[in-house]
Amino acid sequence: MPHFVIDCSGNVLTMKPLAELLREVHDTAEATKLFKPGDIKVRVREFKHYTVANTKNDFIHVFANIMGGRTVEQRAILSRQIISKLKEMYPDVPVISMNVFEFEKSTYCNRTMI
């Protein structure tokens, strides 16, 4: 935990090496000190078919799924820091956004818990 899922237009993945995108999101999340480094997971989903405000503009959207318990301010800082890093990395991508979802510990389950 947490899980960062990056949705992006296919062209974004030609701008920088994929490993760099994954590493920078991971490292930026780690730098917030909200998570243990070994718990951070980052994945990318590439989209070839999409529309952004009725255009084919490139986009990046990060979905952060984290365990509940952080303050609104902590979640906002997480979003701002990751978006700032992505904006720096991808200055020509017009749409870069992120949202943070919290889920309840009581309903979370993984294979080590069974």
Backbone hydrogen bonds, N-H to C=O, Kabsch-Sander energy under -0.5 kcal/mol:
donor,donor_aa,acceptor,acceptor_aa,energy
3,H,65,N,-2.4
4,F,41,K,-2.9
5,V,3,H,-0.6
5,V,63,F,-2.8
6,I,4,F,-0.6
6,I,43,R,-3.2
7,D,5,V,-0.7
7,D,61,H,-3.2
8,C,45,R,-2.1
9,S,59,F,-1.9
10,G,47,F,-2.1
12,V,9,S,-1.4
13,L,9,S,-0.6
13,L,10,G,-0.9
14,T,11,N,-1.7
15,M,11,N,-0.5
15,M,12,V,-1.3
16,K,12,V,-0.8
20,E,17,P,-0.9
21,L,17,P,-1.5
22,L,18,L,-2.4
23,R,19,A,-2.5
24,E,20,E,-2.7
25,V,21,L,-2.1
26,H,22,L,-2.2
27,D,23,R,-3.4
28,T,24,E,-2.3
29,A,25,V,-2.3
30,E,26,H,-2.7
31,A,27,D,-2.2
32,T,28,T,-0.7
32,T,29,A,-0.9
33,K,30,E,-1.9
34,L,29,A,-0.6
39,D,36,K,-2.1
40,I,36,K,-0.7
40,I,37,P,-0.9
41,K,2,P,-2.3
43,R,4,F,-2.8
45,R,6,I,-3.3
47,F,8,C,-2.7
48,K,46,E,-0.5
50,Y,48,K,-0.6
52,V,55,T,-2.3
53,A,51,T,-0.5
55,T,52,V,-0.7
60,I,95,V,-2.2
61,H,7,D,-2.9
62,V,97,S,-2.3
63,F,5,V,-3.0
63,F,61,H,-0.5
64,A,62,V,-0.6
64,A,99,N,-2.7
65,N,3,H,-3.0
65,N,63,F,-0.6
66,I,64,A,-0.6
66,I,101,F,-3.0
68,G,103,F,-2.6
75,R,71,T,-2.3
76,A,72,V,-2.5
77,I,73,E,-2.4
78,L,74,Q,-2.2
79,S,75,R,-2.2
80,R,76,A,-2.8
81,Q,77,I,-2.7
82,I,78,L,-2.1
83,I,79,S,-2.7
84,S,80,R,-2.5
85,K,81,Q,-2.0
86,L,82,I,-2.4
87,K,83,I,-2.7
88,E,84,S,-1.9
89,M,85,K,-2.3
90,Y,86,L,-2.8
93,V,90,Y,-1.7
95,V,58,D,-0.9
96,I,94,P,-0.6
97,S,60,I,-2.3
99,N,62,V,-2.1
101,F,64,A,-3.7
103,F,66,I,-2.0
107,T,104,E,-1.0
108,Y,104,E,-0.7
108,Y,105,K,-0.7
113,M,110,N,-1.7
114,I,111,R,-1.0
